[in-house]
Amino acid sequence: MDALTMDVQREIDTRGLNCPLPILKAKKALAEMLSGDLLRIVATDPGSMRDFQAFARQTGNELVAQQSQADEFIHVLRRR
């Protein structure tokens, strides 16, 4: 599924931020969301691909999609 066209409930922009800030912002956003809601994170940190995979494993939130486009990395998480 395309991370850009998915029907998400919330999107956060973490462009220009390096680890661990994109993860921390995502964690805060997920805490305010309902179970099953989708969160799209737009990041510029190449390490965010690996970071969000680990975050999903550790927290039980589902990593629905990851996509890189130009210099941006898009992640979609489903709140557990």
PDB file as gemmi writes it, atoms N, CA and C in Angstrom:
CRYST1    1.000    1.000    1.000  90.00  90.00  90.00 P 1                      
ATOM      1  N   MET A   1       0.841  -1.188   0.000  1.00  0.00           N  
ATOM      2  CA  MET A   1       0.000   0.000   0.000  1.00  0.00           C  
ATOM      3  C   MET A   1       0.883   1.248   0.000  1.00  0.00           C  
ATOM      4  N   ASP A   2       0.478   2.273  -0.691  1.00  0.00           N  
ATOM      5  CA  ASP A   2       1.256   3.489  -0.831  1.00  0.00           C  
ATOM      6  C   ASP A   2       1.128   4.357   0.420  1.00  0.00           C  
ATOM      7  N   ALA A   3       2.252   4.648   1.047  1.00  0.00           N  
ATOM      8  CA  ALA A   3       2.276   5.412   2.295  1.00  0.00           C  
ATOM      9  C   ALA A   3       1.740   6.832   2.118  1.00  0.00           C  
ATOM     10  N   LEU A   4       1.770   7.333   0.887  1.00  0.00           N  
ATOM     11  CA  LEU A   4       1.307   8.710   0.651  1.00  0.00           C  
ATOM     12  C   LEU A   4      -0.199   8.803   0.493  1.00  0.00           C  
ATOM     13  N   THR A   5      -0.838   7.748  -0.021  1.00  0.00           N  
ATOM     14  CA  THR A   5      -2.256   7.845  -0.323  1.00  0.00           C  
ATOM     15  C   THR A   5      -3.136   7.165   0.725  1.00  0.00           C  
ATOM     16  N   MET A   6      -2.528   6.575   1.752  1.00  0.00           N  
ATOM     17  CA  MET A   6      -3.321   5.903   2.780  1.00  0.00           C  
ATOM     18  C   MET A   6      -4.167   6.919   3.548  1.00  0.00           C  
ATOM     19  N   ASP A   7      -5.295   6.467   4.016  1.00  0.00           N  
ATOM     20  CA  ASP A   7      -6.212   7.322   4.766  1.00  0.00           C  
ATOM     21  C   ASP A   7      -5.770   7.362   6.228  1.00  0.00           C  
ATOM     22  N   VAL A   8      -4.940   8.349   6.556  1.00  0.00           N  
ATOM     23  CA  VAL A   8      -4.403   8.440   7.912  1.00  0.00           C  
ATOM     24  C   VAL A   8      -5.199   9.445   8.742  1.00  0.00           C  
ATOM     25  N   GLN A   9      -5.216   9.228  10.057  1.00  0.00           N  
ATOM     26  CA  GLN A   9      -5.921  10.135  10.945  1.00  0.00           C  
ATOM     27  C   GLN A   9      -5.052  11.326  11.350  1.00  0.00           C  
ATOM     28  N   ARG A  10      -3.744  11.146  11.295  1.00  0.00           N  
ATOM     29  CA  ARG A  10      -2.850  12.205  11.747  1.00  0.00           C  
ATOM     30  C   ARG A  10      -1.527  12.111  10.999  1.00  0.00           C  
ATOM     31  N   GLU A  11      -0.899  13.261  10.776  1.00  0.00           N  
ATOM     32  CA  GLU A  11       0.412  13.285  10.140  1.00  0.00           C  
ATOM     33  C   GLU A  11       1.318  14.211  10.921  1.00  0.00           C  
ATOM     34  N   ILE A  12       2.562  13.786  11.119  1.00  0.00           N  
ATOM     35  CA  ILE A  12       3.536  14.671  11.755  1.00  0.00           C  
ATOM     36  C   ILE A  12       4.728  14.855  10.826  1.00  0.00           C  
ATOM     37  N   ASP A  13       5.282  16.057  10.846  1.00  0.00           N  
ATOM     38  CA  ASP A  13       6.413  16.425  10.003  1.00  0.00           C  
ATOM     39  C   ASP A  13       7.656  16.477  10.884  1.00  0.00           C  
ATOM     40  N   THR A  14       8.587  15.551  10.656  1.00  0.00           N  
ATOM     41  CA  THR A  14       9.819  15.552  11.447  1.00  0.00           C  
ATOM     42  C   THR A  14      11.025  15.830  10.544  1.00  0.00           C  
ATOM     43  N   ARG A  15      10.780  16.521   9.421  1.00  0.00           N  
ATOM     44  CA  ARG A  15      11.878  16.853   8.513  1.00  0.00           C  
ATOM     45  C   ARG A  15      12.932  17.686   9.258  1.00  0.00           C  
ATOM     46  N   GLY A  16      14.187  17.346   9.034  1.00  0.00           N  
ATOM     47  CA  GLY A  16      15.273  18.097   9.652  1.00  0.00           C  
ATOM     48  C   GLY A  16      15.635  17.621  11.050  1.00  0.00           C  
ATOM     49  N   LEU A  17      14.840  16.716  11.607  1.00  0.00           N  
ATOM     50  CA  LEU A  17      15.122  16.198  12.950  1.00  0.00           C  
ATOM     51  C   LEU A  17      15.846  14.867  12.848  1.00  0.00           C  
ATOM     52  N   ASN A  18      16.800  14.671  13.738  1.00  0.00           N  
ATOM     53  CA  ASN A  18      17.528  13.404  13.759  1.00  0.00           C  
ATOM     54  C   ASN A  18      17.111  12.589  14.970  1.00  0.00           C  
ATOM     55  N   CYS A  19      17.422  11.300  14.907  1.00  0.00           N  
ATOM     56  CA  CYS A  19      17.114  10.362  15.976  1.00  0.00           C  
ATOM     57  C   CYS A  19      17.602  10.941  17.302  1.00  0.00           C  
ATOM     58  N   PRO A  20      16.843  10.868  18.367  1.00  0.00           N  
ATOM     59  CA  PRO A  20      15.588  10.121  18.506  1.00  0.00           C  
ATOM     60  C   PRO A  20      14.337  10.978  18.349  1.00  0.00           C  
ATOM     61  N   LEU A  21      14.473  12.215  17.877  1.00  0.00           N  
ATOM     62  CA  LEU A  21      13.319  13.125  17.859  1.00  0.00           C  
ATOM     63  C   LEU A  21      12.130  12.636  17.034  1.00  0.00           C  
ATOM     64  N   PRO A  22      12.320  12.089  15.819  1.00  0.00           N  
ATOM     65  CA  PRO A  22      11.135  11.583  15.092  1.00  0.00           C  
ATOM     66  C   PRO A  22      10.384  10.502  15.871  1.00  0.00           C  
ATOM     67  N   ILE A  23      11.119   9.615  16.538  1.00  0.00           N  
ATOM     68  CA  ILE A  23      10.488   8.551  17.337  1.00  0.00           C  
ATOM     69  C   ILE A  23       9.728   9.157  18.519  1.00  0.00           C  
ATOM     70  N   LEU A  24      10.355  10.115  19.191  1.00  0.00           N  
ATOM     71  CA  LEU A  24       9.709  10.734  20.358  1.00  0.00           C  
ATOM     72  C   LEU A  24       8.433  11.463  19.953  1.00  0.00           C  
ATOM     73  N   LYS A  25       8.475  12.171  18.824  1.00  0.00           N  
ATOM     74  CA  LYS A  25       7.275  12.874  18.345  1.00  0.00           C  
ATOM     75  C   LYS A  25       6.185  11.879  17.947  1.00  0.00           C  
ATOM     76  N   ALA A  26       6.582  10.779  17.326  1.00  0.00           N  
ATOM     77  CA  ALA A  26       5.613   9.750  16.942  1.00  0.00           C  
ATOM     78  C   ALA A  26       4.987   9.122  18.183  1.00  0.00           C  
ATOM     79  N   LYS A  27       5.804   8.862  19.194  1.00  0.00           N  
ATOM     80  CA  LYS A  27       5.313   8.254  20.429  1.00  0.00           C  
ATOM     81  C   LYS A  27       4.271   9.164  21.088  1.00  0.00           C  
ATOM     82  N   LYS A  28       4.558  10.472  21.123  1.00  0.00           N  
ATOM     83  CA  LYS A  28       3.647  11.448  21.709  1.00  0.00           C  
ATOM     84  C   LYS A  28       2.333  11.504  20.917  1.00  0.00           C  
ATOM     85  N   ALA A  29       2.437  11.513  19.586  1.00  0.00           N  
ATOM     86  CA  ALA A  29       1.242  11.572  18.736  1.00  0.00           C  
ATOM     87  C   ALA A  29       0.401  10.314  18.913  1.00  0.00           C  
ATOM     88  N   LEU A  30       1.043   9.150  18.942  1.00  0.00           N  
ATOM     89  CA  LEU A  30       0.310   7.888  19.095  1.00  0.00           C  
ATOM     90  C   LEU A  30      -0.437   7.843  20.422  1.00  0.00           C  
ATOM     91  N   ALA A  31       0.148   8.422  21.460  1.00  0.00           N  
ATOM     92  CA  ALA A  31      -0.477   8.416  22.788  1.00  0.00           C  
ATOM     93  C   ALA A  31      -1.800   9.176  22.779  1.00  0.00           C  
ATOM     94  N   GLU A  32      -1.954  10.108  21.826  1.00  0.00           N  
ATOM     95  CA  GLU A  32      -3.172  10.921  21.754  1.00  0.00           C  
ATOM     96  C   GLU A  32      -4.186  10.351  20.755  1.00  0.00           C  
ATOM     97  N   MET A  33      -3.858   9.210  20.160  1.00  0.00           N  
ATOM     98  CA  MET A  33      -4.712   8.631  19.123  1.00  0.00           C  
ATOM     99  C   MET A  33      -5.472   7.413  19.639  1.00  0.00           C  
ATOM    100  N   LEU A  34      -6.475   7.001  18.871  1.00  0.00           N  
ATOM    101  CA  LEU A  34      -7.271   5.828  19.237  1.00  0.00           C  
ATOM    102  C   LEU A  34      -6.676   4.564  18.651  1.00  0.00           C  
ATOM    103  N   SER A  35      -6.974   3.438  19.264  1.00  0.00           N  
ATOM    104  CA  SER A  35      -6.503   2.152  18.772  1.00  0.00           C  
ATOM    105  C   SER A  35      -6.985   1.946  17.335  1.00  0.00           C  
ATOM    106  N   GLY A  36      -6.064   1.561  16.447  1.00  0.00           N  
ATOM    107  CA  GLY A  36      -6.422   1.337  15.047  1.00  0.00           C  
ATOM    108  C   GLY A  36      -6.188   2.540  14.155  1.00  0.00           C  
ATOM    109  N   ASP A  37      -5.996   3.721  14.754  1.00  0.00           N  
ATOM    110  CA  ASP A  37      -5.737   4.927  13.967  1.00  0.00           C  
ATOM    111  C   ASP A  37      -4.381   4.832  13.279  1.00  0.00           C  
ATOM    112  N   LEU A  38      -4.274   5.498  12.129  1.00  0.00           N  
ATOM    113  CA  LEU A  38      -3.019   5.521  11.375  1.00  0.00           C  
ATOM    114  C   LEU A  38      -2.325   6.866  11.534  1.00  0.00           C  
ATOM    115  N   LEU A  39      -1.014   6.797  11.746  1.00  0.00           N  
ATOM    116  CA  LEU A  39      -0.165   7.988  11.876  1.00  0.00           C  
ATOM    117  C   LEU A  39       0.884   7.948  10.777  1.00  0.00           C  
ATOM    118  N   ARG A  40       0.972   9.040   9.993  1.00  0.00           N  
ATOM    119  CA  ARG A  40       2.014   9.147   8.969  1.00  0.00           C  
ATOM    120  C   ARG A  40       3.101  10.069   9.509  1.00  0.00           C  
ATOM    121  N   ILE A  41       4.353   9.617   9.404  1.00  0.00           N  
ATOM    122  CA  ILE A  41       5.494  10.411   9.837  1.00  0.00           C  
ATOM    123  C   ILE A  41       6.348  10.691   8.609  1.00  0.00           C  
ATOM    124  N   VAL A  42       6.654  11.966   8.381  1.00  0.00           N  
ATOM    125  CA  VAL A  42       7.535  12.339   7.276  1.00  0.00           C  
ATOM    126  C   VAL A  42       8.861  12.761   7.893  1.00  0.00           C  
ATOM    127  N   ALA A  43       9.945  12.089   7.494  1.00  0.00           N  
ATOM    128  CA  ALA A  43      11.260  12.339   8.090  1.00  0.00           C  
ATOM    129  C   ALA A  43      12.308  12.516   6.998  1.00  0.00           C  
ATOM    130  N   THR A  44      13.434  13.125   7.366  1.00  0.00           N  
ATOM    131  CA  THR A  44      14.555  13.256   6.435  1.00  0.00           C  
ATOM    132  C   THR A  44      15.774  12.475   6.932  1.00  0.00           C  
ATOM    133  N   ASP A  45      15.685  11.888   8.108  1.00  0.00           N  
ATOM    134  CA  ASP A  45      16.788  11.116   8.678  1.00  0.00           C  
ATOM    135  C   ASP A  45      16.778   9.707   8.079  1.00  0.00           C  
ATOM    136  N   PRO A  46      17.833   9.336   7.301  1.00  0.00           N  
ATOM    137  CA  PRO A  46      17.858   8.001   6.696  1.00  0.00           C  
ATOM    138  C   PRO A  46      17.782   6.881   7.740  1.00  0.00           C  
ATOM    139  N   GLY A  47      18.282   7.138   8.937  1.00  0.00           N  
ATOM    140  CA  GLY A  47      18.232   6.148  10.008  1.00  0.00           C  
ATOM    141  C   GLY A  47      16.823   5.881  10.497  1.00  0.00           C  
ATOM    142  N   SER A  48      15.887   6.747  10.108  1.00  0.00           N  
ATOM    143  CA  SER A  48      14.509   6.581  10.589  1.00  0.00           C  
ATOM    144  C   SER A  48      13.872   5.302  10.046  1.00  0.00           C  
ATOM    145  N   MET A  49      14.345   4.808   8.897  1.00  0.00           N  
ATOM    146  CA  MET A  49      13.792   3.555   8.350  1.00  0.00           C  
ATOM    147  C   MET A  49      13.997   2.429   9.363  1.00  0.00           C  
ATOM    148  N   ARG A  50      15.229   2.287   9.816  1.00  0.00           N  
ATOM    149  CA  ARG A  50      15.581   1.253  10.796  1.00  0.00           C  
ATOM    150  C   ARG A  50      14.947   1.567  12.162  1.00  0.00           C  
ATOM    151  N   ASP A  51      14.974   2.847  12.537  1.00  0.00           N  
ATOM    152  CA  ASP A  51      14.457   3.254  13.851  1.00  0.00           C  
ATOM    153  C   ASP A  51      12.981   2.913  14.003  1.00  0.00           C  
ATOM    154  N   PHE A  52      12.179   3.183  12.969  1.00  0.00           N  
ATOM    155  CA  PHE A  52      10.742   2.923  13.088  1.00  0.00           C  
ATOM    156  C   PHE A  52      10.428   1.427  13.043  1.00  0.00           C  
ATOM    157  N   GLN A  53      11.279   0.644  12.378  1.00  0.00           N  
ATOM    158  CA  GLN A  53      11.093  -0.807  12.403  1.00  0.00           C  
ATOM    159  C   GLN A  53      11.296  -1.319  13.829  1.00  0.00           C  
ATOM    160  N   ALA A  54      12.343  -0.838  14.486  1.00  0.00           N  
ATOM    161  CA  ALA A  54      12.630  -1.245  15.866  1.00  0.00           C  
ATOM    162  C   ALA A  54      11.554  -0.731  16.812  1.00  0.00           C  
ATOM    163  N   PHE A  55      11.107   0.517  16.604  1.00  0.00           N  
ATOM    164  CA  PHE A  55      10.072   1.115  17.450  1.00  0.00           C  
ATOM    165  C   PHE A  55       8.791   0.283  17.394  1.00  0.00           C  
ATOM    166  N   ALA A  56       8.403  -0.136  16.199  1.00  0.00           N  
ATOM    167  CA  ALA A  56       7.179  -0.923  16.033  1.00  0.00           C  
ATOM    168  C   ALA A  56       7.303  -2.259  16.768  1.00  0.00           C  
ATOM    169  N   ARG A  57       8.454  -2.909  16.615  1.00  0.00           N  
ATOM    170  CA  ARG A  57       8.673  -4.188  17.307  1.00  0.00           C  
ATOM    171  C   ARG A  57       8.600  -4.023  18.821  1.00  0.00           C  
ATOM    172  N   GLN A  58       9.203  -2.954  19.328  1.00  0.00           N  
ATOM    173  CA  GLN A  58       9.294  -2.757  20.778  1.00  0.00           C  
ATOM    174  C   GLN A  58       7.979  -2.310  21.405  1.00  0.00           C  
ATOM    175  N   THR A  59       7.145  -1.603  20.641  1.00  0.00           N  
ATOM    176  CA  THR A  59       5.934  -1.014  21.230  1.00  0.00           C  
ATOM    177  C   THR A  59       4.657  -1.773  20.892  1.00  0.00           C  
ATOM    178  N   GLY A  60       4.713  -2.655  19.892  1.00  0.00           N  
ATOM    179  CA  GLY A  60       3.505  -3.379  19.508  1.00  0.00           C  
ATOM    180  C   GLY A  60       2.614  -2.609  18.555  1.00  0.00           C  
ATOM    181  N   ASN A  61       3.025  -1.378  18.178  1.00  0.00           N  
ATOM    182  CA  ASN A  61       2.301  -0.653  17.137  1.00  0.00           C  
ATOM    183  C   ASN A  61       2.729  -1.249  15.798  1.00  0.00           C  
ATOM    184  N   GLU A  62       1.797  -1.319  14.844  1.00  0.00           N  
ATOM    185  CA  GLU A  62       2.091  -1.964  13.564  1.00  0.00           C  
ATOM    186  C   GLU A  62       2.676  -0.963  12.578  1.00  0.00           C  
ATOM    187  N   LEU A  63       3.822  -1.321  11.985  1.00  0.00           N  
ATOM    188  CA  LEU A  63       4.406  -0.517  10.921  1.00  0.00           C  
ATOM    189  C   LEU A  63       3.730  -0.956   9.625  1.00  0.00           C  
ATOM    190  N   VAL A  64       2.781  -0.162   9.155  1.00  0.00           N  
ATOM    191  CA  VAL A  64       1.945  -0.533   8.015  1.00  0.00           C  
ATOM    192  C   VAL A  64       2.676  -0.311   6.691  1.00  0.00           C  
ATOM    193  N   ALA A  65       3.461   0.765   6.620  1.00  0.00           N  
ATOM    194  CA  ALA A  65       4.156   1.088   5.372  1.00  0.00           C  
ATOM    195  C   ALA A  65       5.384   1.931   5.648  1.00  0.00           C  
ATOM    196  N   GLN A  66       6.375   1.761   4.777  1.00  0.00           N  
ATOM    197  CA  GLN A  66       7.556   2.626   4.771  1.00  0.00           C  
ATOM    198  C   GLN A  66       7.892   2.898   3.327  1.00  0.00           C  
ATOM    199  N   GLN A  67       8.307   4.112   3.062  1.00  0.00           N  
ATOM    200  CA  GLN A  67       8.578   4.475   1.684  1.00  0.00           C  
ATOM    201  C   GLN A  67       9.617   5.593   1.686  1.00  0.00           C  
ATOM    202  N   SER A  68      10.561   5.531   0.750  1.00  0.00           N  
ATOM    203  CA  SER A  68      11.478   6.654   0.613  1.00  0.00           C  
ATOM    204  C   SER A  68      11.182   7.333  -0.709  1.00  0.00           C  
ATOM    205  N   GLN A  69      11.207   8.642  -0.665  1.00  0.00           N  
ATOM    206  CA  GLN A  69      10.879   9.420  -1.853  1.00  0.00           C  
ATOM    207  C   GLN A  69      11.788  10.643  -1.847  1.00  0.00           C  
ATOM    208  N   ALA A  70      12.638  10.754  -2.869  1.00  0.00           N  
ATOM    209  CA  ALA A  70      13.648  11.808  -2.924  1.00  0.00           C  
ATOM    210  C   ALA A  70      14.474  11.726  -1.637  1.00  0.00           C  
ATOM    211  N   ASP A  71      14.508  12.795  -0.852  1.00  0.00           N  
ATOM    212  CA  ASP A  71      15.303  12.786   0.387  1.00  0.00           C  
ATOM    213  C   ASP A  71      14.417  12.595   1.607  1.00  0.00           C  
ATOM    214  N   GLU A  72      13.198  12.118   1.391  1.00  0.00           N  
ATOM    215  CA  GLU A  72      12.265  11.961   2.510  1.00  0.00           C  
ATOM    216  C   GLU A  72      11.913  10.501   2.736  1.00  0.00           C  
ATOM    217  N   PHE A  73      11.617  10.205   3.980  1.00  0.00           N  
ATOM    218  CA  PHE A  73      11.245   8.851   4.381  1.00  0.00           C  
ATOM    219  C   PHE A  73       9.881   8.931   5.033  1.00  0.00           C  
ATOM    220  N   ILE A  74       8.950   8.138   4.535  1.00  0.00           N  
ATOM    221  CA  ILE A  74       7.572   8.196   5.025  1.00  0.00           C  
ATOM    222  C   ILE A  74       7.248   6.884   5.725  1.00  0.00           C  
ATOM    223  N   HIS A  75       6.730   6.993   6.924  1.00  0.00           N  
ATOM    224  CA  HIS A  75       6.398   5.827   7.739  1.00  0.00           C  
ATOM    225  C   HIS A  75       4.935   5.938   8.128  1.00  0.00           C  
ATOM    226  N   VAL A  76       4.223   4.823   8.112  1.00  0.00           N  
ATOM    227  CA  VAL A  76       2.833   4.809   8.576  1.00  0.00           C  
ATOM    228  C   VAL A  76       2.724   3.748   9.668  1.00  0.00           C  
ATOM    229  N   LEU A  77       2.267   4.191  10.834  1.00  0.00           N  
ATOM    230  CA  LEU A  77       2.093   3.303  11.981  1.00  0.00           C  
ATOM    231  C   LEU A  77       0.613   3.197  12.326  1.00  0.00           C  
ATOM    232  N   ARG A  78       0.189   1.993  12.697  1.00  0.00           N  
ATOM    233  CA  ARG A  78      -1.173   1.797  13.201  1.00  0.00           C  
ATOM    234  C   ARG A  78      -1.083   1.645  14.715  1.00  0.00           C  
ATOM    235  N   ARG A  79      -1.837   2.503  15.408  1.00  0.00           N  
ATOM    236  CA  ARG A  79      -1.810   2.463  16.864  1.00  0.00           C  
ATOM    237  C   ARG A  79      -2.392   1.149  17.368  1.00  0.00           C  
ATOM    238  N   ARG A  80      -1.691   0.544  18.311  1.00  0.00           N  
ATOM    239  CA  ARG A  80      -2.159  -0.742  18.845  1.00  0.00           C  
ATOM    240  C   ARG A  80      -3.359  -0.550  19.733  1.00  0.00           C  
TER     241      ARG A  80                                                      
END                                                                             
